Amino acid sequence: MQGMHPIQTAADLAGGLGALARALGVSYQATKFWLDDARTIEPARCVQIERITEGAVRRWDLRPHDWGAIWLELIGAEGAPHWPIGEVAA
């Protein structure tokens, strides 16, 4: 599943976009917007997706451009992408 959109990966693990939407308590359209990059995934939903996928899809996969500014505790975690410390307060 490497190279696949993280929402598609999460959907595949959940049993499809509809199943992912139900597990998250959101509309199918919301998951489709995320998949199409038409909307940004809210931080709380990222945490839910990480839990639903048992860590197969990580928060930093879902918000690669600002994850370190949101979840400071993940900076330096195993598997986490590099996050420049100077950008923490972004």
For each residue, the residues with C-beta under 8 A, 3 or more apart:
1: 4 8 9 12
2:
3:
4: 1 8 9 12
5: 8 9 35
6: 9 10 49 57 61 62
7: 10 11 20 31 34 35 41 49 57 62
8: 1 4 5 11 12 35
9: 1 4 5 6 12 13 53 56 57 61
10: 6 7 13 14 20 49 52 53 56 57
11: 7 8 14 15 16 17 19 20 31 35
12: 1 4 8 9 16
13: 9 10 52 53 56 57
14: 10 11 19 20 23 52 53
15: 11 18 19 20
16: 11 12 19 20
17: 11 20 21 28 31 32 35
18: 15 21 22 28 31
19: 11 14 15 16 22 23
20: 7 10 11 14 15 16 17 23 24 31 49 52
21: 17 18 24 26 27 28 30 31
22: 18 19 25
23: 14 19 20 48 52
24: 20 21 30 31 45 48 49 52
25: 22
26: 21 30 31 45
27: 21 30 31
28: 17 18 21 31 32
29: 32 33
30: 21 24 26 27 33 34 39
31: 7 11 17 18 20 21 24 26 27 28 34 35
32: 17 28 29 35 36
33: 29 30 36 38 39
34: 7 30 31 37 38 39 41
35: 5 7 8 11 17 31 32
36: 32 33
37: 34
38: 33 34
39: 30 33 34
40: 63
41: 7 34 45 46 49 62 63
42: 45 46
43: 46 47 59 63 70 71
44: 47 48
45: 24 26 41 42 48 49
46: 41 42 43 49 50 59 62 63
47: 43 44 50 51 59
48: 23 24 44 45 51 52
49: 6 7 10 20 24 41 45 46 52 53 57 59 62
50: 46 47 53 55 57 58 59 62
51: 47 48 54
52: 10 13 14 20 23 24 48 49
53: 9 10 13 14 49 50 56 57
54: 51
55: 50 58
56: 9 10 13 53
57: 6 7 9 10 13 49 50 53 61 62
58: 50 55 61 62 79 80
59: 43 46 47 49 50 62 63 67 70 71 74
60: 63 64 67 68 71 74 80 81
61: 6 9 57 58 64
62: 6 7 41 46 49 50 57 58 59 67
63: 40 41 43 46 59 60 66 67 70
64: 60 61 67 81
65:
66: 63 69 70 90
67: 59 60 62 63 64 70 71 74 81 83
68: 60 71 72 74 75 83 84 87 88 90
69: 66 72 87 88 89 90
70: 43 59 63 66 67
71: 43 59 60 67 68 74 75
72: 68 69 75 88
73: 77
74: 59 60 67 68 71 77 80
75: 68 71 72 80 83 85 88
76: 80
77: 73 74 80
78:
79: 58
80: 58 60 74 75 76 77 83
81: 60 64 67
82:
83: 67 68 75 80 87 88
84: 68 87
85: 75 88
86:
87: 68 69 83 84 90
88: 68 69 72 75 83 85
89: 69
90: 66 68 69 87
